């Protein structure tokens, strides 16, 4: 057997082992996420709030309580979170929004939000529906649109 085939066989075996390990780690993480989602669903409550400001900030600069910052994993501390400052009743609170609904949250408007702890899970407008934000077109979509207009 040539050395090339031996090296190729070893690489193939290592890749198969890596895929098997990733499969089981992924299943374990998925179960953990489902358990966390169930806890959040159990603790959710609907509140009325006035959105003051919203930004994507690193965890260190977010204004969240120090306990929350200490509990975040080391890898997450550099990433930016969708942070919302809102007036809930008489208090001004710093909350973390779900990334999927962050763009739909209106600034300087009153909303009804479903929260679980400091996490905003869902937002509805108090006076009518919320405005949907148009998604920005990518570079290639804009270029195709320009050429299609010129062709006409």
Buried (B, 14 or more C-beta within 10 A) or exposed (E): EEEEEEEEEEEEEEEEEEEEEEEEEEEEEEEEEEEEEEEBEEEBEEBEBBBBEBBEBEBEEBEBEEEBEEEBEEEEEEEEBBBBBBBBEEEEBBBBBBEEBBEBBBEEBBBEBBBBBBBBBBBEBEEEEBEEEEEEEEEEEEEEEEEEEEEE
